[in-house]
Amino acid sequence: MYLAYLVPHGYLNDTEYIQNQMMNDLLNCFGVEDQTNGIGESLVDAYVGELKTFDEAAPGFVDLAGVLFLKAGGWKTAKMHAKYMTTPAYFYSFDFLSDDTMFRWLFMGVEGLPFEPGVTHADELMYLFSFPAVMEGQQIVVMDRMTTLWTNFARYRDPTPDAEDNWKKLGIPKWERMREDKHHYMLIQDECHALEEYPERWHVTWEETINPPTTTETPVTGTKGPSPEDMDELEKERKAFMISMIVFVVTTVLLALGCAIMFFKSR
């Protein structure tokens, strides 16, 4: 919406549009019809407050877009699974900030963005699979934690099982499964935190803009776009990433076919 709609139409400096139409357009992007404007006004009050400029409104819109796109649906699915299924479900929020992020591919070459990139959708995949990124410092710690949690879950149906202590050695707290009456989740940042009620963090961008954290986290990518040399390097990384994804998809399909063939032969 930012690059394809707001920027080309010059809406970033259009106060009238920001105050009266932008929320409706955002809702339309997610298929929400708001003929009475009641939903839009409620969301403005909950996420944005008094709209003045795009820079002031951007953090709230970032929070809301994340909720509409992924967070609300994922959270509801996890709660329904806990209520109706017997198999365990574990919910996590990957909030680890680093300079290696999918954001670089989404906004490659774009300068002067009026918002911080933060953690981008699918960033955690770089800590689980072979991606064209150089891990260093705290990234290596997070990578070890992510692969340990996922491997434990695949093996024991529990990311922090009693049968293993590998997660304890990495400083990970006990991760309780989602339950109908206890909505547990794991917040993964520089450290891991076992928490409850994920919606309490649905305003995190807005809150951190108003009250910036006093502790120093892993530095985030700045808003200045890459240089021509960086662009060339990013293009090489993107090609390597595409090759990795193609190999991953093909391998997964072949593995699934192999399993299916073995299953039917064994019947």
Secondary structure by P-SEA (a helix, b strand, c coil): cccccccccccccccccccccaaaaaaaaaccccccaaaaaaaaaaccccccccccaaaaaaaaaaaaccaaaaaaaaaaaaccccbbbbbbbbcccccccccccccccccccccccccccccccccccccccccccaaaaaaaaaaaaaaaaaacccccccccccccccccccccccccccbbbbbbccccccccccccccaaaaaaaacccccccccccccccccaaaaaaaaaaaaaaaaaaaaaaaaaaaaaaaaaaaaaaac
